């Protein structure tokens, strides 16, 4: 039985801190792996905002700079 394809570790910056995880890594899997939640967050990769509708398909690559911003209510 063949093993599922798995890329080697991906090194990237998450909110200014170096991280390294096994790939492939999508925005959804990043949010789940680091317990960042999926609701009320905005994600930018290399200064480009990722639309929520694309979280499941956009991959994080070696050297990417990822920012996860939590929305807070108030006034």
Secondary structure, DSSP 8 states (H G I E B T S, - for coil): --------EEEEEETTEEEEEES--BHHHHHHHTT--SSSEEEEETTEEE-GGGTTT-B--TT-EEEEEE-----
